Amino acid sequence: MPQPAPAANRTAAPTPNPGPSSAVMGTYARQDVVFERGEGSWLISTTGERYLDFASGVAVNALGHAHPRLIAALTEQAQKLWHTSNLYRIAGQERLAERLCAATFADRVFFCNSGAEACEGAIKLARRYHHVSGRPERNRIITFKGAFHGRTLATIAAAGNEKYLDGFGPQMPGFDVLELGDAAALEATIGPETAAIMIEPVQGEGGIRVVPPDDLRRMRELCDAHGLLLILDEVQCGMGRTGRLFAHEWADITPDVMAIAKGIGGGFPVGAFLATEEAAKGMAPGTHGSTFGGNPLAMAVGNAVMDVVLEPGFLEAVQQKALRLKQELARVKDEHPDVVTEIRGLGLLTGIRVKQPAADVLKACTAERLLTVSAGDNVVRLLPPLNATEAELSEAAARLSRALERVSASRS
């Protein structure tokens, strides 16, 4: 395992730098570091420094960087065919759809390029379902505060976060945004215009908040009782991240529709929404489409990811690593009660709630060459590759502990 960076290399973190001389639009407060290659759980900068990547492209690099099986799949396909069109059959798309359906509740899959597109498609499917069922008035979707479903106009309206809505004109109608966990409000909100309930089993951007299994089961019961669709957004918590293929499996329920992305592509842009035959009955030719979604390159990588994640023992190993990481972080919390207030999460989707600004902790982590990412509720996320080693989990905890020492020292 690569050794920790010498102390001399840990004196300063890269600072936010949007690149004023760059032509790239300044929508990110980028850190002033450029990575040129990756090896498993590690990223190497253009200056030769090694960073332990426990951000994983925000849960995208599920199998780390430069995984040999993903490289082989992409390279082989790239030498044959990159893109045709969804006007024709695509063999890799049919194979991946069949595998996803065999492993889940679903009967039908639509492929796109991102989580936002997957969530947008799921919203459209729910409205279309009621339209073709003779209930066009049922077009409102119940969602929850703290959610993140993407950056399109519909998906920012679905989440209802003022930070993302600000400045983008009239809010798209059709969403009732409730407090997470308010069972009475949920039942009271269901009405003759309600089409679906949409929820993340684990809120990622909202602060790694796990929805209790009983709450998910109650939502399933309400949907059944009122003729609604249950839509699960598993863009961040799916594809093995929690130790099951999909997080809702812990609650022993099935949805009618599910949005996935991030981990299914292992770093290549792949998204999809899955549905039962009944829920998908309105999605006839011409009702939805995607130019690039499900192209041969994307499907080659998606199938390679499935090959690895579905191997016997892989998900069980994720569960064991999650237990190891939880133990390591409990120790870190005990060592730094002045900074850490809570450890949250499920599987390898972990949140550390802190007293100081999360941005300060992220900066200190970067100084220790540990890459993390923030979330709502003043939470720092650790999202290691699912195939990270136990030694790397311990190394991440050690670097995190040193980072928290920096934060404590800066406040004293």
Secondary structure, DSSP 8 states (H G I E B T S, - for coil): ------GGGGS----B---TT--S---S--BS--EEEEEBTEEEETTS-EEEESSHHHHT-TT-BS-HHHHHHHHHHHTT-S---TTS--HHHHHHHHHHHHHSS-SEEEEESSHHHHHHHHHHHHHHHHHHTT-TT--EEEEETT----SSHHHHHHHT-HHHHTTS-S--S-EEEE-TT-HHHHHHH--TTEEEEEE-SEETTTTSEE--HHHHHHHHHHHHHHT-EEEEE-TTTTTTTTSSSSGGGGGT---SEEEE-GGGGTTS--EEEEE-TTGGGG--TTS---SSTT-HHHHHHHHHHHHHHTSTTHHHHHHHHHHHHHHHHHHHHHH-TTTEEEEEEETTEEEEEESS-HHHHHHHHHHTTEE-EEETTTEEEE---TT--HHHHHHHHHHHHHHHHHHHHHH-
